[in-house]
Amino acid sequence: MKRITHWINGEPRIGVGDRHAEVYNPAIGEATGRVDFATAEEVDQAVAAAAGAFTSWRTTSLTKRTRTVFAFRNLVEKHRGELARLISEEHGKVVADADAALGRGLDVVDFACGIPHLLKGEFSENSSSGIDSYSIRQPVGVVAGVTPFNFPAMVPMCLFPVAIACGNTFVLKPSEKDPSASVRLAELWAEAGLPDGVFNVVQGDKAAVDCLLEHADVQAVSFVGSSPVARHIYETATHNGKRVQALGSAKNHMVVLPDANVDRAADAAIGAAYGSAGERCMSISVVVAVGSAADPFVEQVIKRAAELRVGPGDDPLSEMGPLITGQHRDRVARYLDAGVEAGATLALDGRNHQIFGAEGGFWLGPSLFDHVSADMSIYTDEIFGPVLSVVRADTLDSALELVNASPYGNGASIFTGDGAAARRFQSEVQVGMVGINVPIPVPVAYYSFGGWKDSLFGDTHMYGPEGVHFYTRGKVVTSRWAGMEAQGRSLGFPAHT
Ligand code: NAD
């Protein structure tokens, strides 16, 4: 069985503690590896390596930092196929989907290659007589990243390229469910010439995370995962004086108006609801079908979803893979029971869907509930599986009211042919990422990614300009190199002359 280790100070480190977890191939339902869980001492060693490397990395020239990030970018591109297969083996998603997500991660690395431009400060000559004022942004120090299972490479790649390009050093604590990609990325960083200690990986669970949250030498924490954990991370790390961005759960709505192109909306919903078996924070899990849009939309989605080919991620014919664990598959199946009990119409039952895979895999086909109401658990809870709920609404007003009543505010989209309705939706909807005739509105890398309400604790979104801001501190210099002769003592507040 493969052993998945930490990566500390530029080399793999076999764990010394007793705690570990099994890592599964979800398509066959069998453990294929074991991942070591870091002890407090091992977390301490990773932070010490990062702290030790910070002094020289922060003063490494922008040119050298950029070239290292660029070399890493090329290595990820070169090994993209291998990485996609590695992700598929431990996560279950189809290889093409893993590859596409790696592409989005690479977009962030591309963005980070522009760091010399992004870190340029402002300069004001003669802000006062003989005085110049200018601003500098400096790295914060050791940064920790704690990431979820659903994007084992892309989510870390939304964080560390920007942090490292800004001159910080990084300790990643990836998900214990699919940890191999993180170690492979560490190897590629080393091959790219990143100095030892700048990028470290500690494997583990809550125990390792809590060590990072309490560690005096960790300056900032980026978290991506579920909302209860995001809240815990935000409260604990801010209590310990760190800056924190903690991205949480989602329940993303897609509003379909009667003037939308039904085929286009149905195709979009299928991809957004069932891609990656619904295990995406930007999945669409609720469609609010307005007025006469509902019947034709539901009919078209059922037709398409029933045809989906569910099978192993490494089969090029598969469109949707298994769920991450047997426990999670059972949890999603219980929601199907709960939805039926609550009176929703189970128009497509994933438990009966044909599966083209090994019997022991963590399988569930796509499911569709119609006539869902806002009090049902299938509506209120993030299911994180291939389950789409359709709520019927009479007007755009009632659809907006429903979307805005959700405690989550990650993404939302509208499908319509009416520009005025779309413009109103964009203005009034309370989420961080809006799609107009686009189902999964993940911002491009030169904007920033993040939600509102319980989908984000903290005020800074990840990557893009807000990522640069999060991973740097501002400094303003007021400088005199003219009129240096003595001018006599004054206790007055410095006035502009
Ligand atoms: P999770 O919250 O269970 O775990 C995320 C990370 O936190 C993992 O590394 C895990 O080991 C660690 N962790 C788990 N419990 C912890 C605890 N009590 N204390 C400290 N650390 C803990 O999330 P998951 O199941 O891996 O991922 C799915 C969730 O992530 C979904 O809720 C999904 O919406 C969310 N997600 C959000 C975004 C976003 O951008 N908002 C992106 C991807 C995933």
Boltz pocket constraint, residues with backbone or C-beta under 6 A from the ligand:
constraints:
  - pocket:
      binder: B
      contacts: [[A, 146], [A, 147], [A, 148], [A, 149], [A, 150], [A, 151], [A, 155], [A, 173], [A, 174], [A, 175], [A, 176], [A, 204], [A, 205], [A, 206], [A, 207], [A, 209], [A, 210], [A, 224], [A, 225], [A, 226], [A, 227], [A, 229], [A, 230], [A, 232], [A, 247], [A, 248], [A, 249], [A, 250], [A, 280], [A, 281], [A, 382], [A, 384], [A, 410], [A, 451], [A, 455]]
      max_distance: 6.0
